[in-house]
Amino acid sequence: MPNINIHNTHIISDFEYYAPETLQEASKLLKELGKDAAALAGGTEVIVKMKEGSRRPKHIVNLKKIPGLSGIKETSDGIEIGALTTIREIETSPLIKEKYPILYQSAKVLGSVQIRNRATVGGNICNASPCADTAVGLLSAEGVAHISGPDGERKVPLVDFFLGPGRTVLAPGEILTSITVPKMAPNSKSTFNRVARASMDLATISLGAVATMKNGVVDDVKLAWGTVAPTPMRTKDVEEFLKGKKLTDEVINETAELASKSIKPREKGRSNGPYKRRVAKGFIVETLSKLRES
Ligand SMILES: Cc1cc2nc3c(=O)[nH]c(=O)nc-3n(C[C@H](O)[C@H](O)[C@H](O)COP(=O)(O)OP(=O)(O)OC[C@H]3O[C@@H](n4cnc5c(N)ncnc54)[C@H](O)[C@@H]3O)c2cc1C
């Protein structure tokens, strides 16, 4: 296994670099090296933080030499997206655009084309930022994380994957290998709302919605939010409230009110709680009005 000591003058601290060629090797290394190590995918978080000095891993374990961790595959149940698949591959996949539009919508808003060409979906998920755009899309599509580690493999629905800002259920040595998404109903509609200070900025608040209507009433709906809580989150109480309802103006307004109470934004700060609750209401009114007209 290559083990090169790199002294990079642009990065403040020295680190040992590893490029394992199997998952088992990578897991073993990450477990042995513990908190001093960082897995590296596209590096648009890790390298930026190292340059800023906010993260100083002593060991970098590059995952990119491990085969089989990248690409989008259609399966009998839905699709499987490898953890190292870039955001740009998701954005430009005809399969995703046609059959999983919410994933296309949440990928195309992330950063710039340059960032999307490097950034991976696994990095976006494992970084566990409350504003992670693809996390919001994948949560509303009921994505499931596939994990491999020293003790074998396991699956965790994304709704249970995030523990807090920068924290996930991944144990030492565990690697996200892919995310699966179940088939979406052919008549489902999806929307992605996002507010940011400038178009390239991280989301101040976002909402991914996937819904189906039957005989004029809401048959099923999934609402996933970014930057309204310590983790990306679903508002299941709001989803339950909507099921079986006709989307009258009254129902839409009641849902907006309920959603504004269901999200858990920080009360203080620049984009504070009252602001986010107002935007959340607007997002719901826009989303449900579009759904009613579709
Ligand atoms: C200019 C700029 C703009 C950005 N704009 C946005 C934006 O609009 N929306 C948004 O959501 N993000 C944005 N980001 C953040 C970033 O680009 C994304 O979070 C990106 O998807 C991270 O992926 P990566 O492959 O670069 O991750 P990396 O930096 O390689 O890794 C991120 C974290 O995940 C861990 N990790 C990576 N892959 C795995 C794996 N398979 N298993 C276990 N752990 C893993 C790493 O150890 C690290 O802790 C932006 C970043 C920059 C620099």
The ligand as an SDF file (V2000), in Angstrom:
LIG
                    3D

 53 58  0  0  0  0  0  0  0  0999 V2000
  -17.1640   26.6530   -2.9910 C   0  0  0  0  0  0  0  0  0  0  0  0
  -17.9680   25.5360   -2.3530 C   0  0  0  0  0  0  0  0  0  0  0  0
  -19.3490   25.5520   -2.5120 C   0  0  0  0  0  0  0  0  0  0  0  0
  -20.1160   24.5380   -1.9440 C   0  0  0  0  0  0  0  0  0  0  0  0
  -21.4730   24.5880   -2.1160 N   0  0  0  0  0  0  0  0  0  0  0  0
  -22.2480   23.6100   -1.5760 C   0  0  0  0  0  0  0  0  0  0  0  0
  -23.6800   23.6530   -1.7410 C   0  0  0  0  0  0  0  0  0  0  0  0
  -24.2580   24.5560   -2.3880 O   0  0  0  0  0  0  0  0  0  0  0  0
  -24.4030   22.6650   -1.1620 N   0  0  0  0  0  0  0  0  0  0  0  0
  -23.8300   21.6500   -0.4380 C   0  0  0  0  0  0  0  0  0  0  0  0
  -24.5480   20.7730    0.0450 O   0  0  0  0  0  0  0  0  0  0  0  0
  -22.4800   21.6040   -0.2610 N   0  0  0  0  0  0  0  0  0  0  0  0
  -21.6780   22.5500   -0.8000 C   0  0  0  0  0  0  0  0  0  0  0  0
  -20.3230   22.5190   -0.6200 N   0  0  0  0  0  0  0  0  0  0  0  0
  -19.7460   21.4840    0.2490 C   0  0  0  0  0  0  0  0  0  0  0  0
  -19.1430   20.2680   -0.4860 C   0  0  0  0  0  0  0  0  0  0  0  0
  -18.7940   20.5430   -1.8040 O   0  0  0  0  0  0  0  0  0  0  0  0
  -20.1080   19.0640   -0.4660 C   0  0  0  0  0  0  0  0  0  0  0  0
  -20.4620   18.7410    0.8610 O   0  0  0  0  0  0  0  0  0  0  0  0
  -19.5020   17.8420   -1.1680 C   0  0  0  0  0  0  0  0  0  0  0  0
  -20.5370   17.0000   -1.6150 O   0  0  0  0  0  0  0  0  0  0  0  0
  -18.5270   17.0440   -0.3040 C   0  0  0  0  0  0  0  0  0  0  0  0
  -18.0980   15.9250   -1.0600 O   0  0  0  0  0  0  0  0  0  0  0  0
  -16.5490   15.5610   -1.2190 P   0  0  0  0  0  0  0  0  0  0  0  0
  -16.4950   14.3330   -2.0320 O   0  0  0  0  0  0  0  0  0  0  0  0
  -15.7710   16.7250   -1.7260 O   0  0  0  0  0  0  0  0  0  0  0  0
  -16.2000   15.2670    0.2950 O   0  0  0  0  0  0  0  0  0  0  0  0
  -14.8080   15.2160    1.0570 P   0  0  0  0  0  0  0  0  0  0  0  0
  -14.3310   16.5930    1.3320 O   0  0  0  0  0  0  0  0  0  0  0  0
  -13.8500   14.3060    0.3920 O   0  0  0  0  0  0  0  0  0  0  0  0
  -15.3160   14.5320    2.4030 O   0  0  0  0  0  0  0  0  0  0  0  0
  -16.2870   15.1380    3.2490 C   0  0  0  0  0  0  0  0  0  0  0  0
  -16.4130   14.3410    4.5540 C   0  0  0  0  0  0  0  0  0  0  0  0
  -17.0040   13.0780    4.3410 O   0  0  0  0  0  0  0  0  0  0  0  0
  -16.1000   12.0030    4.6710 C   0  0  0  0  0  0  0  0  0  0  0  0
  -16.3190   11.0070    3.6180 N   0  0  0  0  0  0  0  0  0  0  0  0
  -16.3020   11.2380    2.2810 C   0  0  0  0  0  0  0  0  0  0  0  0
  -16.6750   10.1370    1.6220 N   0  0  0  0  0  0  0  0  0  0  0  0
  -16.9050    9.1710    2.5530 C   0  0  0  0  0  0  0  0  0  0  0  0
  -17.3350    7.8130    2.4760 C   0  0  0  0  0  0  0  0  0  0  0  0
  -17.6410    7.2300    1.3070 N   0  0  0  0  0  0  0  0  0  0  0  0
  -17.4720    7.1260    3.6260 N   0  0  0  0  0  0  0  0  0  0  0  0
  -17.1830    7.7240    4.8130 C   0  0  0  0  0  0  0  0  0  0  0  0
  -16.8020    9.0040    4.9470 N   0  0  0  0  0  0  0  0  0  0  0  0
  -16.6620    9.7280    3.8270 C   0  0  0  0  0  0  0  0  0  0  0  0
  -14.7360   12.6410    4.7080 C   0  0  0  0  0  0  0  0  0  0  0  0
  -13.8690   11.9670    5.5920 O   0  0  0  0  0  0  0  0  0  0  0  0
  -15.0680   14.0410    5.1990 C   0  0  0  0  0  0  0  0  0  0  0  0
  -15.2270   14.0530    6.5910 O   0  0  0  0  0  0  0  0  0  0  0  0
  -19.5040   23.5090   -1.1860 C   0  0  0  0  0  0  0  0  0  0  0  0
  -18.0940   23.5030   -1.0440 C   0  0  0  0  0  0  0  0  0  0  0  0
  -17.3450   24.4970   -1.6100 C   0  0  0  0  0  0  0  0  0  0  0  0
  -15.8430   24.4610   -1.4330 C   0  0  0  0  0  0  0  0  0  0  0  0
  1  2  1  0
  2  3  1  0
  2 52  2  0
  3  4  2  0
  4  5  1  0
  4 50  1  0
  5  6  2  0
  6  7  1  0
  6 13  1  0
  7  8  2  0
  7  9  1  0
  9 10  1  0
 10 11  2  0
 10 12  1  0
 12 13  2  0
 13 14  1  0
 14 15  1  0
 14 50  1  0
 15 16  1  0
 16 17  1  0
 16 18  1  0
 18 19  1  0
 18 20  1  0
 20 21  1  0
 20 22  1  0
 22 23  1  0
 23 24  1  0
 24 25  2  0
 24 26  1  0
 24 27  1  0
 27 28  1  0
 28 29  2  0
 28 30  1  0
 28 31  1  0
 31 32  1  0
 32 33  1  0
 33 34  1  0
 33 48  1  0
 34 35  1  0
 35 36  1  0
 35 46  1  0
 36 37  1  0
 36 45  1  0
 37 38  2  0
 38 39  1  0
 39 40  1  0
 39 45  2  0
 40 41  1  0
 40 42  2  0
 42 43  1  0
 43 44  2  0
 44 45  1  0
 46 47  1  0
 46 48  1  0
 48 49  1  0
 50 51  2  0
 51 52  1  0
 52 53  1  0
M  END
$$$$
